[in-house]
Amino acid sequence: MASSNKHVVFDVVGTLISYENFYIATEARLGPRFRALGIGSRLFCYCWMEAGEREYTYLSLAGKYIPFFDVFRSLFYRTLHQAGIENPRQFAKDEDREFILDAYRNLKARPGVAECFDKLRVGGFQVWCLTAGDVKRVGGYLKAAGVDFPEDNFVSCDSIGVGKPSPAAYQFILDKFPQEEREAWFAAAHMWDTTAARPCGFKSAWVSVWEKETCSDIFGDIEVIADDLPSIADGIIAYSAKGHQ
């Protein structure tokens, strides 16, 4: 029987959950206005999200932790300005922002989430989640997809008071696992996330569904790379079976 002290911790939003609803809502609400100015709505979404993640992380590093969604909301008009819009509050209104944010609250699971979890559990792994998002919203994404996930295995950085990629965030969940014969993996679609967990003692698994390019010249090599979630489970199980420690 496989050891019970084998664990895979997943990032959630972007990894298990797709951003596509967010993109669709932005295009539906602001697409024609963006195109009139030569701005791509998809690129705007990416810049807004990336700015949100950066400011969330910087605030956390500065000792002023603020939940991601609050940071994300606040940066809407600033991102419009950086996209080249001279008068962001004339271009868009709070109602537009809230329409798009409502879509972000209702993101959908990527294909293969349940299959991925099932494979890992059959392979002797416990499955966990560590997210920068709040438990109600992000846990709701999985619930809406019909994915059964125990609350005790779902950890939000909000409860830690520090965001990824701080080592303290990864260490918090690693400390939940007994040290003896421990095998711990961190799986994400963000290369920065899974590689940041490595110095704490995690093995790294990356799924290409979001970033596509590994950029291994800056992040380095990792143990498992796959193109979809069921395959990431297969890769972790196969690597573990070879006895890598």
Buried (B, 14 or more C-beta within 10 A) or exposed (E): EEEEBBBBBBBBBBBBBBBEBBBBBBBEBBBEBBEEEEBBBBEBBEBBBEBBBEBBBEBBEEEEBBBBBEBBBEBBBEBBBBBEBEEBEEBBEEEBBEBBBEBBBBBEBBEBBBEBBBBBEEBBBBBBBBBBBBBEBBBBBBEEBEBEBEEEBBBBBBEBEBBBBBBBBBBBBBEBBEEEEBBBBBBBBBBBBBBBBBEBBBBBBBBBBBBEEBEEEEBEEBBBBBEBBBBBBBBBBEBBEEEEE
